[in-house]
Amino acid sequence: MTDINTWTNFKELQQIISSDTKGHLLEGGKKYKLHLPPGIPASDFWSIVVYDFLSRLIIHTNQPWPSVFSTNKKLVYNNDGSVDAWFGPKSIKGKENNWVQTIPGKNWFMILRLYYPLESWFDKSWRPGEIEEIT
């Protein structure tokens, strides 16, 4: 089961995800995918930012901002309006716009933020998928 904690002030909701579908901490040397179903419930915008597990600081990689976010004009949506976010030390060909670089040898976690979350979050009719390791 994925470790999930949620905090909200109704302007911004934060969901912390620190483990995969098998309950393992997220590892910087592995590849992962997070599926966000269609209708992501944010009336303003949403983002996923990656943090170092030990320091709790945003990870420092070759990317200027380790994130996937809805206001990115290059973000790739699936045909049904869903989004797949990809994480790992190297990008997967064709997935670069939805990819966050991680650091081998370091554990990490992500925060999914919904700005001005919609009712589908609160009534639980929308939930993100669990993060799964890609082999």
C-alpha positions as CSV (number, residue, x, y, z in Angstrom):
1,M,0.0,0.0,0.0
2,T,1.3,3.4,-0.9
3,D,2.2,5.7,2.0
4,I,0.0,8.8,1.5
5,N,-0.5,11.8,3.7
6,T,-2.8,14.7,2.8
7,W,-2.8,18.3,4.0
8,T,-5.1,21.0,2.8
9,N,-6.1,24.6,3.5
10,F,-8.7,24.4,0.7
11,K,-6.6,26.7,-1.6
12,E,-3.9,24.1,-1.9
13,L,-4.0,20.4,-1.2
14,Q,-0.8,18.4,-0.8
15,Q,-0.6,14.6,-1.1
16,I,2.8,13.1,-0.1
17,I,3.8,9.9,-1.9
18,S,6.9,8.1,-0.5
19,S,6.5,4.5,-1.4
20,D,5.5,2.3,-4.4
21,T,2.7,-0.2,-4.9
22,K,4.8,-2.8,-3.0
23,G,5.4,-0.5,0.0
24,H,9.0,0.1,-0.8
25,L,10.6,3.5,-0.5
26,L,11.1,5.2,-3.8
27,E,14.7,4.8,-5.0
28,G,16.6,7.2,-7.2
29,G,18.2,4.5,-9.3
30,K,14.9,2.9,-10.4
31,K,12.2,4.0,-12.9
32,Y,8.6,4.7,-11.9
33,K,5.3,5.8,-13.3
34,L,2.4,7.7,-11.7
35,H,-0.9,7.7,-13.6
36,L,-3.2,10.7,-13.0
37,P,-6.7,9.8,-14.3
38,P,-8.7,12.3,-16.4
39,G,-10.3,15.2,-14.6
40,I,-7.5,16.1,-12.3
41,P,-9.4,18.1,-9.6
42,A,-7.6,21.4,-9.5
43,S,-9.5,24.5,-10.7
44,D,-6.3,26.5,-10.9
45,F,-3.4,24.1,-11.6
46,W,-1.6,21.1,-10.3
47,S,2.0,20.0,-9.8
48,I,4.2,17.1,-8.7
49,V,7.6,18.1,-7.2
50,V,10.3,15.6,-6.1
51,Y,12.2,15.9,-2.8
52,D,15.2,14.2,-1.2
53,F,13.9,11.8,1.5
54,L,16.5,12.6,4.1
55,S,17.0,16.4,3.7
56,R,13.3,17.0,2.8
57,L,14.6,19.5,0.2
58,I,13.9,19.7,-3.5
59,I,16.3,17.4,-5.2
60,H,19.1,18.9,-7.2
61,T,19.6,17.4,-10.7
62,N,20.3,18.6,-14.2
63,Q,16.7,19.7,-14.5
64,P,16.1,23.3,-13.4
65,W,12.9,22.4,-11.6
66,P,12.3,18.7,-10.7
67,S,8.6,18.6,-11.4
68,V,5.7,17.8,-13.7
69,F,2.9,20.5,-13.8
70,S,-0.2,21.4,-15.6
71,T,0.9,24.8,-16.7
72,N,3.9,23.3,-18.7
73,K,3.0,24.0,-22.3
74,K,5.0,20.8,-23.3
75,L,3.1,18.5,-20.9
76,V,1.8,15.4,-22.8
77,Y,-1.7,14.3,-22.0
78,N,-3.0,10.8,-22.9
79,N,-5.9,10.6,-25.4
80,D,-8.4,10.3,-22.5
81,G,-7.1,13.4,-20.8
82,S,-5.1,11.5,-18.2
83,V,-1.4,12.2,-17.5
84,D,1.4,9.8,-16.9
85,A,4.4,11.2,-14.9
86,W,7.7,9.4,-15.2
87,F,10.6,9.3,-12.7
88,G,14.1,7.9,-12.9
89,P,17.7,8.7,-13.4
90,K,17.3,8.8,-17.2
91,S,14.4,9.8,-19.3
92,I,12.4,7.3,-21.3
93,K,12.4,8.1,-25.0
94,G,9.3,10.1,-25.9
95,K,8.4,10.8,-22.2
96,E,10.9,13.6,-21.6
97,N,8.2,16.3,-21.1
98,N,6.5,14.3,-18.3
99,W,9.7,13.1,-16.6
100,V,11.5,14.0,-13.4
101,Q,15.1,13.1,-13.0
102,T,16.0,11.2,-9.8
103,I,19.4,10.5,-8.2
104,P,20.8,6.9,-7.9
105,G,21.6,6.0,-4.4
106,K,19.1,8.4,-2.9
107,N,15.5,7.8,-1.7
108,W,12.9,10.4,-2.6
109,F,9.3,11.3,-2.2
110,M,6.9,13.5,-4.2
111,I,4.2,16.0,-3.4
112,L,1.2,16.2,-5.6
113,R,-0.3,19.6,-5.2
114,L,-3.8,20.6,-6.3
115,Y,-4.4,24.4,-6.3
116,Y,-8.0,25.2,-5.5
117,P,-9.1,21.5,-5.3
118,L,-12.5,20.5,-6.7
119,E,-15.2,18.4,-5.0
120,S,-14.1,15.2,-6.8
121,W,-11.1,15.1,-4.5
122,F,-13.1,15.6,-1.3
123,D,-15.9,13.1,-2.2
124,K,-13.1,10.7,-3.3
125,S,-14.5,10.1,-6.8
126,W,-11.0,11.0,-8.2
127,R,-7.7,9.7,-6.8
128,P,-4.3,9.5,-8.4
129,G,-3.0,6.0,-9.3
130,E,-0.4,4.4,-7.2
131,I,3.3,4.9,-8.2
132,E,4.6,1.7,-9.8
133,E,8.1,0.6,-10.6
134,I,8.9,0.2,-14.3
135,T,11.3,-2.6,-15.2
